[in-house]
Amino acid sequence: MHRADVNLLDCNRTYWVPIVIAPCEDWKAAPGCYPGARFVVDRNTLGASRDEFATFASKFACLSWIMRHRSQLNRTLPGATISAVRLDRWLLGLD
């Protein structure tokens, strides 16, 4: 899903997304970023993204996806913790 398509989501449902926060300045996974920069995880590249992301119907489904891809995520997002958060809260900057 692309961030520009968020308005196509059902507003009566809660969506979950895997997110990551840059652990340092000029982080290898997002060159030029600042420490604490927030990103969603792109399902296709398993990299940090500001626009492309995967949505999940439950926190459990999102966490399961994260665990299934843990080794690849550790390679593409070195030194960062990947979390499952509600998409609406992430878009508002609350998580």
N, C-alpha and C positions, 0 to 999 in steps of 0.2 A: 504494500500500500504506500502511496505517496502522501506526504503531509497535506498537499493541496486537495486531496480527496477525502479529508476527514469529514467534511459535511455530508458525505454519502453514507456514513455509518448510522446505524439505528440508535437514536438518542435514548431509547428505553433500555438499552443493554450496557453493561460494563465491559470494557475491553482492557486487556492487560498487554503490556509490551515489555520486552527485555531492554533495560537501559544500562548505561555505563557512564561513569564520571571520570574525566581525565585525571590521572594521579599526579601529573607533573606538567610543567610548561613544555611546549613543543613535543608533546607525547608522540611516540613512534606511530601509533595508530591514527593520529590526527595532527600531522605536522602543523605548526603555527598556532596551536590552541594554547589556552591558558590553563593553569591548574584549576580544577573544579568545573571545567566546561562540561556540559551535559549533552549526551548523545543517546539516540536509540540505536539498537543493533539491527543492521540490515540482514534479513533472513538469507539472502542469496550470497552475499560476500562474507557474512559473519564479521563485518567490520563496523566501525563507528560511523554513524550517519546522522545528518540533521533532517533528512527528508524521507528516506526509504526505511520502512519498518514492517515488522510482522505484528499482527494482532492475534490475541488468543482470547477465548471465551471465558477462561477462568485463570486464577492465579496458579492453580495446580498445573494446568496445561502449559502455561508459560514457564514455570519452574522445571517441568519435565523436559521441555525443549532445551532449556539452558543446560540441564544435566546431561542430556544426550549429546550435546555439542560442546561439552566442557573443554575437552582437549584442544579442539580447533579454536574455540573462543580464547583460550589462554595464549595461543600462538598469535592470533590476530589482534588481541586486545591486551598486550602484556602489562602486568602489574596492576590491573584494574579489577574491581569487583563488579560482576554483572548481577543486576537485581531485576525482579519482576515488580512493576508498578502499574497502577491504573493509568490508562492513557489520558483521561481527562485531567487528572492531577498533574501529570507530567507536562501537558500542554500549558497548564496555568502556572508552571514553575513551582508547584507545591511539593513535588517529589523529584 
